[in-house]
Amino acid sequence: MSLSQEKAKNQIAEFVRHYNENRLHSAIGYIASKNRDSQIFKEGDQKHETAREALKQKRMEMRQPFASKKISTTADTINQIT
């Protein structure tokens, strides 16, 4: 069975396209390269959300000591003196 040169080129081009776009690549986490960008953005969004939650928690922990203390005002000081 012989293939024409044009059919051979088409089959090779299809193989290269499949290899580059659809095959799961181990170097990029076993995802197809055509899905790589959306996967990277999704992972980035998840990391940012985790970082935002951690920062929010840290801020809340830093505020707790201040919430329990009474802040002295000038009026309080005057009342203590008199």
Secondary structure, 3 states (H helix, E strand, C coil): CCCCHHHHHHHHHHHHHHHHHHCEEHHHCCEEHHHHHHHHHHHHHHHHHHHHHHHHHHHHHHHHHHHHCCCCCHHHHHHHHC
